[in-house]
Amino acid sequence: MKTIVLYSSKTGNTKKVAEAIASVLPQGTPCLDLTRSLPADLATYDCVFLGFWVDKGTADAAAQKVLPRLHNPHVALFATLGANPHSDHARKSLENGAALLPEGVELVDCFICQGKVDPQLIEAMYKRFPPESLHGRNPQSEARHKAAATHPDAQDLEAAAAFARSVLGKLEGNG
């Protein structure tokens, strides 16, 4: 099975997850930043693992340009976000990203984990939103950002690797 890992990363979170995924895929599996270049032979891959950072409840702009172009038989999505990965927001963000795939593409599975938030984005939110807002400067927001800053951690990266092994198992009929 020919696999490839593509990712878009703003702070390095999604890149770390992509590398953890690629580490358990067949040797020689490309792991590429989709903002730099895409292989000309992208359609020849049996399974594309595509990762994005969540931006406003969906895939970031760079990933949004690539997702509709994936006509591969199988796609597995992964993402990082600054919020709780078990939240409705995280689930909906994955669903919104998956909705960008062309009709007929099999979404094998999805994975999401928490990641640190870009400090410039935090400051921009603090300036834009009032303190009583979810995104305003307040003790709850600051605690969330502090907790997110420790991710992705070793446990997150092992979960990403397990996700990749599970996807391969499903595709090979062992999962």
N, C-alpha and C positions, 0 to 999 in steps of 0.2 A: 504494500500500500504506500503510495507516494503522498507525503504530508509536507505541509509548510506552515510556519507560524509567522503571522503578520501582526504588527502592533503599532499603536500610536501612543506616545507617552509624553506628558508635559513635565512631570517632576521626577521621572524615573521609576515610579511605582509599577506601571504597566509593563515597562521593559523588564523589570525584575521578575514579574509573573511570567512573561513570555519566555524568558530564559529558563525558568524552572520547568515550564511545560516542554520546551524543546529538549531539555536534558533527559527526558524519559521517552522521547520519540525515537524512531529509528535513526541510527548514526547518519550524520550528513544532512539531517533535516534543516533546511534554511530557517533562520530566525531573523526577520527583516523589519526595519522601521518603515512602515508604509508611507510615511511622509517624505522619505528620501527617494525610493524607487520601488517599483513593482516589477517582478520578472515578466518578460514577454510571454513566457509559457505558463502563465498562471492557470489557464484552463486545463492543463495536463495533470493537476494535482487531484488526487482522490478525496482528500480532506484538507480543508483550510481551517486552521485555528486562527481566529481574528480577535485581537484584543483592543479595547479602547478605554479611555478615561471618560467617566460620566460627566457630561456638561449639560446643565439645565434639564436633567431627567432623561437623557438619551445619549447616544454615541457622540463623541466630539466631532467637529466639522470634517476633519481629515478622514476619519472612519466612515462618516456618512457618505463620502464620495466613493468609497471602495465597496461598501456592503452591497449596493444595488448591482454591482458589476460581477459579483461572485455567482457564477453559473456552475460551480463545481458540484459533484454529486452529494458531498457532505460538508457541513460547516459546523464548527464548534465555536461558540463565542465566550469570551472572558472579558472581565472589566474590573476596574478599580474605581472607588469613590470615597469621598471623605466622610460619608455617613455610615451608619450601621448597615453591614451587608445583609442583615436578616430583616431589614425594614421593608415596608411596602414600597418606599421610594426606590430601593435597590431592585426589587422585583420588577417594578414598572419600568425602570431604566433599561433592564435587560430585555424586557418585552418590546420596548420602543426601538431598541437597537435591532432586535430580530425582525421587527416589522419592515425594516429597510431591505431585507433580503428579497431577491426575486422569487416570484411564485415558482413552486416546484423544487426549490432547494431544500434538502433535508437538514433541519437543525438538529444535530445529534444531541447536544446538551449545552448547558451554560454554566459559568462559574463567575462569581464576583467576590471580591474581598476589599477590605478597607485599605486606604492609602492616605498618605499625608496630603494635605491641601496646600497648594501653592501659596506661600506667604503674601505675595502681591495680590492674589485673589482675596485672601482673608482681609487685608487692609481695604481693598476696594469695596467689599461687602460691608465692612464696618462704617465706611464713609457713606455708603448708599442707603443702608437700612437703619431705622431707629433702634435704640437699645432694646425695646420690648419685642422686636421682631426675632424670628427664628435665626436670621442671619446677622442680626445686629450685635454690637459689642456688649456682651453680658457674661456673667459667670458660667452659664450653661454652654454658650457658644465657645468660650475660651477653653472649657473643660473638654468639649468634643474635639476641638482642634488639637489640644494637647494629647489626647488619647489617639487620635488618628495619626499623629506624627510618628508613632512607633510602628506603623504598618507600611508596607507588608512586612511581617516578621517571619521567622523561620517556620512557624506553624502555618501561616498563610501560604508560604511557598511550597511546603509539603502538601497542603491541600490542593494546590494548583497542579502539582505533579500527579497526585492521585486522580484528579479530574482527567488529566490527559491519558493516564493509563486506563481509566474507565471508558473513555471515548474509544480508544483503540480496541478495548475488549468488546464493546458493543459492535463495532464495525467488523471485527473478526469473528463475531458470533460467540464470544466467550463471556459476554457481560450481560 
